[in-house]
Each structure stands twice: as C-alpha cells, then as structure tokens.
Amino acid sequence: MSQAHLAYESRVNLGSYYTPPEIVGTAWKMIAPYVRSQTTVIDSACGYGDFLKHCGQAMTIGCDIDETAIDVAKESSNRVRFFQTNALHNVSRTKFGIPEQSDLIVVGNPPYNDKTSLIRQSIKSVDFEIDDDLACRDLGISFLRSYNKLRADLICVLHPLSYLIKPTNFRLLKAFTANYRLIEGLLISSGEFPESVKHTPFPIVLALYQRDAQGMAYSFIRSFRFRVTDKNGFCLDEFDYITGYLDKYPKKKNQPRYDDTLFFWTMRDINALKRNRTFVESYSANTIVLDRRKLDYYVYVDVFKRNLHRLPFYFGNCDVLIDDELFRQYKSAFISDTISHHPFLKKHFQIKPLEKQRVESELDMYFKALLGEHHV
Ligand SMILES: C[S@@+](CC[C@H](N)C(=O)[O-])C[C@H]1O[C@@H](n2cnc3c(N)ncnc32)[C@H](O)[C@@H]1O
C-alpha cells in the first residue's frame, strides 16, 4: 500500500500522498520523447521511487527525506542512485553528483503543504532547513524553485493548479517563471488520490515545463489551453468572472450604517464558496457590507452557489464565472430563486417572483449556456 509506513501526522507534514500508477504512467508518456541515454532523470521527493521505474537507459536519481521510503525504494530498484536527504537544503547539482553539462529532467510529485492554511493547522510543522532563496509558505513552491536552482532542462511534475492561476502564487514563482515555459498541462482532480477523497476536490496539474529564456508571464497562463480528459480543454480566458462586478472582500471602513444594511460573506474562489455562506443577516469581520448598486451581482453569486454541482472540479480555484448579457436576460429567475431561499431579502426587490418551475428551467438554460461543454 502507498506510504503505508507513515502515521497520519507524518503524511500531512511531509505531504506524502503517493501518486496512483496511472498518473505516473501518463507523466512518463509526456517525458519519454525527451529522454536519451545521456539524460539524467531526478525525482527529488521520490517516495518509493515509482516515477523512476520506467527510465530506460537514462541515469536516474531518487531523493527523499524519509528514510523508510528510501529503504523501500532501494529494495525495488538497483539501477537508481538514491539519496536520503532534504532536497531543499544546499541545493545544487553537485549535491546529487549531476554533471554541470548534463541534460537534466525532473519528474515527480513534490509535497504541497501550505503552512499557513487553516485546515489541519494544528499538526502542520515543517522542521527541516530550507535555503533562503527557496523558502516559501508552500513547500510545493519551494520545490519548483529548487528545480530552477538545479537548472533542469525539462520538468514534469504534479502541483496544484492554483500555483499558476492565482496571481499571488504566480508572483511567488517569479524566479521559476522567468526561466520556464509550460508546454503541456493535464488537469487531474485531487479526488483521484485515495487519501483526498474525503475533502473537496481541488485541481492538480500534471505540468510539463521546458527551460526557456523567454519565461512566461501571467497572461500566458490565462490563455493557455489545459488538457482535460474527454473535453476540448480548458482556458481561463474563455470566461468572464464576477470580480469586475462586485466587491469580493470587505473594504476598510466597512462598518454597517443603516438598519436595513445587507451583508454578504467574503468571497474567495469557487471551492471556498462551496463551504461558505452567501447572504447573512448580521455583521462580522468576514462580511462585506453590500453596495446596493451591485445587489443583483450578489444575487447572482448566491444562485451560483446552489448550482456548483454543475461545475467540473477544475473550476475549483477560479472566481465565479458569469455571462453578463445572458444573466441580464434571466435576472428575474435569479432574483426569484434568491428570494425563495432568503425570504428576508424580499423587501429589497420590486419584482413579483416567478413561479418555481419557470425559475428552474431558466436557470438550467443559463448554466448550460454559460458552461457549454464543461457543464456536468
Ligand atoms: C507526494 S509524495 C510523492 C512520492 C512519490 N514521488 C510518488 O508520487 O509516489 C511527496 C514526498 O516528498 C517527500 N519530502 C517531503 N519533504 C521533503 C524534503 N524536504 N526533501 C525531500 N523529500 C521530501 C515526502 O517524504 C514524500 O515521500
């Protein structure tokens, strides 16, 4: 069984969620055309070494901080040079005996562990040293930076899609994105990892990067077409998002003033919307004091939340999508739906609510048109 030797806490700490064999196979198909006999392939967070089993004639190096994992890995392969060491400390080619002029490919599934995220915070503590230029709140980002430090020619790894699509994360990858360009990206649900099935699935990308002096800007990611099984792919720029239509976060000096002030829960991405509330009746540090002129768009988000089951996993870290023109056409259906779920809002709207059946069919038409082939 995968990572069976680790207790729950160590798994969380080390980010030890071993990769299902089909995904390892897909990664291998991606890099196979680039592997030659002089190539060195390294997985610096190799676990039991599964990513290094198909390397043909290439030189292979496996590294993991976990001693038991390395012992198990050694038993199943004698072609690979294994190191039991911290891959984020004193990073250089010399550390792994990789010649400076050698073609280097990095493969694997490094740990992603956001040290600041609230979930399971009580047991998260990373207690190994990290080079100053690699240190970051998220271990996965440190690993991506380490591949740049090794001057890898090609990188084929799994990591959360949020590293690329959230501007704040993308900025943390500056040293990396200055030297690499995404050439392929396959989207995979975290739900495919047996350990993660209990949690809300989030999108992971199996990404292939090539070293390239041009690097890539954020706009490159926005227009990049990610692969998704069974579909034509997914591109961020194909959609319009709610960000431009309302405030997602409380503003400073955002205190309620009138008795009939309306409140809405702070908005992050679609996965956060899944967990959070929308309209709320009282003020708190997490509520937005509504700008009435934008009320219709908050209604939109409220209805969107009840329709999240229509979205595939890969929208999890995106903002709420909108087709504004179409929304205006169906607005009465949206308002009627919100009123029926939050009767206290009724007095804020002039319309006579539509009957339930009509609301349902209009919302169905809207969401099918909005999502097109992505509709679940
Ligand atoms: C997601 S698992 C991947 C294991 C294997 N590559 C696979 O996909 O089956 C992440 C691995 O990173 C290792 N790891 C965590 N921190 C590390 C560090 N600082 N240096 C080296 N390995 C580390 C963990 O022990 C774990 O085996």
PDBQT file of the ligand as one rigid body, heavy atoms in Angstrom, charges set to zero:
ROOT
HETATM    1  C1  LIG A 401       3.558  13.477  -2.725  1.00  0.00    +0.000 C 
HETATM    2  S1  LIG A 401       4.812  12.417  -2.088  1.00  0.00    +0.000 S 
HETATM    3  C2  LIG A 401       5.438  11.795  -3.603  1.00  0.00    +0.000 C 
HETATM    4  C3  LIG A 401       6.133  10.484  -3.517  1.00  0.00    +0.000 C 
HETATM    5  C4  LIG A 401       6.392   9.830  -4.860  1.00  0.00    +0.000 C 
HETATM    6  N1  LIG A 401       7.153  10.690  -5.742  1.00  0.00    +0.000 N 
HETATM    7  C5  LIG A 401       5.075   9.493  -5.508  1.00  0.00    +0.000 C 
HETATM    8  O1  LIG A 401       4.481  10.332  -6.167  1.00  0.00    +0.000 OA
HETATM    9  O2  LIG A 401       4.599   8.366  -5.330  1.00  0.00    +0.000 OA
HETATM   10  C6  LIG A 401       5.986  13.603  -1.542  1.00  0.00    +0.000 C 
HETATM   11  C7  LIG A 401       7.298  13.049  -0.991  1.00  0.00    +0.000 C 
HETATM   12  O3  LIG A 401       8.130  14.161  -0.643  1.00  0.00    +0.000 OA
HETATM   13  C8  LIG A 401       8.935  13.793   0.456  1.00  0.00    +0.000 C 
HETATM   14  N2  LIG A 401       9.509  15.019   1.047  1.00  0.00    +0.000 N 
HETATM   15  C9  LIG A 401       8.879  15.948   1.810  1.00  0.00    +0.000 A 
HETATM   16  N3  LIG A 401       9.719  16.932   2.134  1.00  0.00    +0.000 NA
HETATM   17  C10 LIG A 401      10.913  16.631   1.546  1.00  0.00    +0.000 A 
HETATM   18  C11 LIG A 401      12.186  17.268   1.510  1.00  0.00    +0.000 A 
HETATM   19  N4  LIG A 401      12.396  18.439   2.133  1.00  0.00    +0.000 N 
HETATM   20  N5  LIG A 401      13.172  16.678   0.812  1.00  0.00    +0.000 NA
HETATM   21  C12 LIG A 401      12.972  15.504   0.176  1.00  0.00    +0.000 A 
HETATM   22  N6  LIG A 401      11.802  14.857   0.192  1.00  0.00    +0.000 NA
HETATM   23  C13 LIG A 401      10.779  15.409   0.857  1.00  0.00    +0.000 A 
HETATM   24  C14 LIG A 401       7.972  13.016   1.326  1.00  0.00    +0.000 C 
HETATM   25  O4  LIG A 401       8.691  12.186   2.223  1.00  0.00    +0.000 OA
HETATM   26  C15 LIG A 401       7.177  12.217   0.261  1.00  0.00    +0.000 C 
HETATM   27  O5  LIG A 401       7.747  10.972   0.035  1.00  0.00    +0.000 OA
ENDROOT
TORSDOF 0
